[in-house]
């Protein structure tokens, strides 16, 4: 399956590009995807649920980080919705990096999105008003845990971490980890086994 190796720097799957349209926040968006990237045939249900429940109001000033951005649907749709915000799309997968850049251009938001190749936060600079992630559960618990616990160091005061995870793939333990790290956690939504979790940096 393609999802077994999308969390890798250099996917080896034979290229198989497709371009398709999808509506997010009432914006008709165009995405080009390829083999070796996550959920390449549609914007997956978990990501859509996270976007639907992400609180864009009352965010502090600062850019927004899409961590593990895939081909870019989170950063690109939010850039359309929040034209005054800057974004960083961070992704380990080189093939996905190229797709984010192309998709940002195709949807006229390239000037809002800085694309960086990064294993978790390794190449991510600065602090953010919000971090959103649909973490790569197949990469293992240590990767997912690192993405959640290290987020606090990359958020401004009152900045939020928003995460989507399935119950069967560790949402309850992630909820406890976020509570332990931030001192707070909210379940913004539960839908078809997916949990949308949010923690806020308070200090």
GUFI-407843 format. One record per residue: residue in one letter; x, y, z of N, C-alpha, C in turn. Coordinates in steps of 0.02 Angstrom, whole numbers, plus 50000, padded with zeros to 5 digits. Each point is the difference from the previous one (the first is absolute). Layout:
N
AXYZXYZXYZ/...
//
This chain:
203
X500414994050000499595006050000500435006350000/X499775005349967500395006149996500125003150069/X499524999350045500055003450065500544997050044/X500284994249982500514997050041500675003549991/X500095003949949500655003049989499975007449983/X499445003350015499985007149985500425004150049/X500124997350061500425003650048500724998049988/X500285002549945500684998549982500265005949959/X500665001150003500285005749964499944999349925/X500134993949975500014999049928499584993949981/X499365001049987499574994449980500264996849936/X499924993449996500244996449941499444997749955/X499385001250020499434997949958500045003349931/X499804996349949499995002849933499515005949997/X500225005349966499575006049997499334998449967/X499485002950026499324999049974499595006250017/X500135005449965499695006550018499275000549977/X499615003350042499315001549983499855007150025/X499585003649963499775006650021499244999750006/X499755002650056499294999750014499805006150040/X499345001150005499745005950035499654997850064/X500025004350050499674998750063499815006650032/X499425000250032499765006250031500134999850075/X500375005050025500125000950072499875007350017/X499635001250055499805006850019499675003749941/X499624996349960499645002749942500465002449945/X500644998450004500475001649946500114993849957/X499935000949935500134994549953500754999749988/X500324994750024500724999449998500214994549952/X500595000949971500284995149954500624996950033/X500034993350002500574996650030500304995049950/X500655000249993500364994749965500334995650052/X499894993449993500294995250047500384994749962/X500334995650037500444995149969500034993950046/X500234994449972500144994250042500535001750052/X499964996750058500495001350052499845005850045/X499405002949993499795005350047499344997850031/X499845002750059499424997950038499355002349968/X499524995549997499315001549978499995003849935/X500274997049948500115003649938499395000649955/X499464996550017499415000149956499455004750023/X500045002250062499515004750027500295003050063/X499705005550023500185002650066499674995450051/X500414996750041499744994750043499515002850052/X499584995650025499465002050045500275003150064/X500554997350027500285002850062500235007249991/X500355001349945500225006849986499425004849991/X499494997849963499405004249991499675001550067/X499954995050043499695001150065500415004850043/X500664999449996500435004750037499905007149976/X499985001049934499915006749972499325002850019/X499494995949999499325002350017499965002450072/X500424997350044499955001550071500565004550025/X500475001849956500545004550019499735007050013/X500195002950057499755006650019500465005449971/X499785003349948500405005249969499925006750035/X499465000850038499905006350036500414999950065/X500185006050022500355000950064500694996950002/X500294998649942500694997750000500465006050013/X500564998950034500485005450008500325001749933/X500385005449998500365001849940500554994849986/X500174999349936500544995549982499804995249945/X500494996649972499874995249947499694993650027/X499784995849955499704993550016500424994549968/X500134994750039500404994449976499564994049984/X500074997549939499704993749979500564994850004/X499984995850051500544995250014499834993249972/X500424997549954499834993949964499495001649947/X500185004849957499505003349957499764995849942/X500344994449984499804996249942500075004249937/X499485000049958500025004149939499705006950011/X499825001650064499845006950018499285002150011/X499514995350007499315002450005499855004450060/X500334998850057499865004050060500255007149991/X500655000749985500295006749992499665003849944/X499864996749944499735003449942499285002350013/X499594995750029499305001950012499965005550053/X500434999650051499995005250052500285006649973/X500484999749955500275006149970499465003649959/X499584996149967499435002949963499515003350049/X499894996750056499525002350049500265005950041/X500665000250011500325005150042500535003649959/X499805004349954500485002949952500525004550032/X499905002150063500505004450032500514996150041/X499924993450003500464995850039500564997249956/X500584998950030500544996349968500004992950028/X500244995349960500004993050017500684996849987/X500154994850039500564995649986499724993049991/X500164996949944499824993049988500624995850006/X500034995850051500594995950014499854992749985/X500454996849966499884993149977500684996749989/X500074993650019500624996449991500084997449928/X499444998649967499994996549937500165004849942/X500564998849966500215004549945499485000449945/X499694994649984499505000049947499415004450020/X499794999550063499455004350024500205007350000/X500635001550017500245006950000499895003349931/X500194996549948499905002649932499275001149984/X499564995550025499295000649988499705005950037/X500225001250063499755005950036500155006349961/X500625000649976500205006049963499575001049938/X499904994549963499595000549939499275001650017/X499744996950052499305001150018499895007050028/X500495002650037499945006950025499985004949941/X500424998849950499985004249939499334999449964/X499774993949993499384998849962499405003450034/X500025000650066499445003050036500135007250022/X500525003149971500175007150010500135001950073/X500344995550037500185001650070500744998950013/X500404999549947500714998750009500355005450041/X499755006249994500325005550038499854999650075/X499524995950020499834999350071500334993950033/X500264995449960500224993650027500744998949989/X500374999250054500704998049997500024992450008/X500334996549953500024992850001500704997850024/X500024995750052500654997750025499994992450006/X500564997049981500084992850012500264999150071/X499634996350040500164999550071499744993550029/X500434996650037499804994250040499745002750066/X499354999750009499675003350056500195007550000/X500315002450054500155007250005500735001749983/X500384995249972500725000949994500215006149959/X499615001749949500165005949958499495005650006/X499614999850054499475005050010500265005450047/X499995006249976500235005750039499425004350023/X500105003450055499505004950023499454996950041/X499535004350019499434997850040499355001749964/X499484996250016499395000149960499385001550042/X499515003149968499355001150031499614993550006/X500134995449954499664993550001500424994949963/X499954993950022500294994249966499444995149989/X499934997649938499524994849984500374994049974/X499784994050020500324994049974499514994149999/X500054996249946499704993549994500604995250001/X500214997950060500664996950006500044993249965/X500604998249977500094993849962500044994050047/X499434997250017499994994650051500424994049979/X500074998949935500404994349978500755001050011/X500195006250014500715001350015500194997850070/X499504998450041500144997550067499835005050055/X499924997250060499775004150056500505005450019/X500654998649993500505005050021499985006249956/X499874999149935499945005749954499385004150018/X499444996650008499375003650017500085003650067/X500284996650049500095003250066500455006149996/X500534999549960500465005749991499655006049969/X499574998649952499645005549967499545003650049/X499724996350048499545003050048500375003550057/X500514996750029500325002950059500455005949982/X500324999849942500455005549981499635006249976/X499354999249986499615005649973500005006050047/X500004998650065499965005550049500575004949993/X500594997549979500595004349992499965004249936/X499524998649957499945003449936499375004249995/X499675001150057499395004150002500125006450039/X499695005449977499995006150040499504999150057/X500005004750047499524999850054499285000149972/X499584995750025499314999149976499954996549932/X500564997849973499994996249938499724993050012/X499724997049947499664993650007500324994549958/X499974994050026500174993949963499344996349987/X499864998749936499394996449981500214993649964/X499734994350023500224993449978499394995949982/X500064995949947499484995049986500324993150006/X499664995650037500214993150007499384995650008/X500054993949973499464995350011500064997050070/X499434998450029499994996850066500434993750000/X499934995949948500364993649997500745000949986/X500205006149980500705001349985500325004650053/X499695000250059500355003250055499735006750023/X499405001949979499735006550022499975000850076/X499764994950037499965000950073500685001150032/X500524996349979500665001050029500305006749977/X499855002249939500235006649977499675005550041/X499374999150016499645004950041500345000750068/X500184994550031500355000350065500685003349992/X500364998349947500665002949988499965007649992/X499505002349963499905007249991499815003450065/X499574996750039499825002750066500625000650045/X500424994949999500605000150042500495005449976/X500055001049935500485004849972499775007250009/X499375001349985499745006949998499635001950063/X499784995050039499585001550058499275000949981/X499834998849937499305000649978499924996349934/X499414997649988499824997049935499245000149994/X499775001349940499284999949984499894995049944/X499454996350004499774996149943499525004449961/X500235002749944499575004549960499454996249964/X500134993849982499504996049964500194992750003/X499484995749994500094992949989499544998249941/X500294996849950499604998449940500284993749968/X499594994849999500184993649968500664997350025/X500115000650065500614997450030500585004850000/X499935005749968500535005150000499895004950057/X500545001650034500005005150052500375006249975/X499725005850011500355006349987500195002850068/X500655000450014500255002150065500345006849994/X499915004250051500335006550000500295001550069/X500635002250000500325002650061500245007049986/X500055004050053500205006949994500605001450045/X500505003549973500565002150041499795005950043/X500034999250065499725005050045500525004950027/X500644998150001500495004450031500355004549951/
//
